[in-house]
Amino acid sequence: MILPLFKHELRFCLFPTFIIAAVVILYTCVIIGMYDPELGESLALMRDAMPELFAAFGMADRGTTLLEFVVNYLYGFLLVVLPLVLVAVLASRLVVRHIERGSISYLLAQPIGRTRLMLSQAGVLAFCLVLLMVVLTAFELVAAQAMFPGELAVSDLVAVNAAMFCLWLFLSGACWVGACALPNVTAARWAGVALCSLFVLVQMLSGVGDELSWLADVTPLALFDPLGVASGETGALAGAAALGISGAALFALGTAAFSRRDLSM
């Protein structure tokens, strides 16, 4: 890793990270507040009126505990899509933008290898995701303790968020490969994002009706089972580990592809 480059890029990446973090915090506080029985009854009426819509966004089951409620209403859609938006912005900023503007030639002219260069850029992306996860976890615990003291088990929440981070790592890796390997700037910027968005759309369609329920098992998102992770189920833990390992492998693949590609400027 190249520390001066890491610090330079991080300064530009913190702003979009804080924006997404602010939106995530807002939704987190609102959804935890909805655990209140009175608001929960109103939400149940809305769910009964639009069951297909709630199922598409992973909100079909209200849950019986605060953790189940938060997972069902927050982790099925919002905490997948919002970090994906951040990843799309950061991957474009850290890789594609340098190639598009030609500033990559200046970076490569320095006495550093391509692998070290891309490891520094990947480190910025990973750091921003870690920062987002730390902020999310902290505000979940604070909001839960403030509104419903003792209702949320810290260890279970940490386990769920660790699995969530593995999913973020996988989505980031898919975007990273596209940004590093594809020669066309437009394709490099959007191919990985489009693929991840397709995964999300397929997952949403699987909840619309019984006829499409089989779609839930055809995307990598099927490996993410937060409540199973909280319960210590072997399959859920293995799925989260598979997502994390796959994400790391995709980052390595993208970095290797960038190291070998022709960058004629």
Secondary structure, 3 states (H helix, E strand, C coil): CCHHHHHHHHHHHHHHHHHHHHHHHHHHHHHHHCCCHHHHHHHHHHHHHCHHHHHHCCCCCCCCCHHHHHHHHHHCCHHHHHHHHHHHHHHHHHHHHHHHHCHHHHHHCCCCCHHHHHHHHHHHHHHHHHHHHHHHHHHHHHHHHHHCCCCCCHHHHHHHHHHHHHHHHHHHHHHHHHHHHCCCHHHHHHHHHHHHHHHHHHHHHHCCCHHHHHHHHCCHHHHCCHHHHHCCCHHHHHHHHHHHHHHHHHHHHHHHHHHHCCCCC
